[in-house]
Amino acid sequence: MKFITLGPTGSNHEFVTGRYLDFHDLRERATIALAPDFERCTEAVLQGSADFMIQCAVHPAAMSTVAKYFEGLYVIDTFISASQDLAIIHRNDAEQPQSLAVMLPTLHYVDHSQWERIELVDTVAEVTRGLVEGKYSAGLGYASIVRTHPEVLHIAQFVGSVDDAWIVYGLARVSAGRMSAWRDSPAGLLYGQTI
């Protein structure tokens, strides 16, 4: 069984897909493949080189994925998961960074008015890698990178994790046109407590 999602290695998509496989006890039976964009992910599933695709619901490509492939590629599951912890990270050799490298969907996690320039980058993983390589002086990246590169990086502001909605796609339509939900879900239990 192969799940495909957005790369590169170390991406939040890879991280959350791993958590999903762990949740369903699939690590022994499933692999994770990475692609540079969701066009390639969807083509892999449609052509049979992958079985399932996982995509963050707030990813800019989510709307076009659902619209373009509504016949043939179906939403089979959704879930909520925390992401990797984020932080505004500075290079140790940057005295007063004037620009912030950031992936657009994460831009509003912080007050970005303090920066003269915002550099939009395709993924948080690319921001993080660019900080290590010296491409960026400051960026909103994965906080964990500071533990592995303390000689190069430090955290200027810890942001933490957000809970995102995630979509799992497959070739078999599981809803059969009906709603697919369950009453004893965490939300269902919360609704039952509300008077």
Buried (B, 14 or more C-beta within 10 A) or exposed (E): EBBBBBBBEBBBBBBBBBBBBEEEEBEEEBEBBBBEEBBBBBBBBBEEEBBBBBBBBEBEBBEEBBEBBEEEBBBBBEBEBBBBBBBBBBBEEBEEBEBBBBBEBBEEBBEEEEBEEBBEBBBBBBBBBBBBEEBBBBBBBBBBBBEEBEEBBBBEBEBEEBEBEBBBBBEEEEEEEEEEEEEEEEEEEEEEEEE
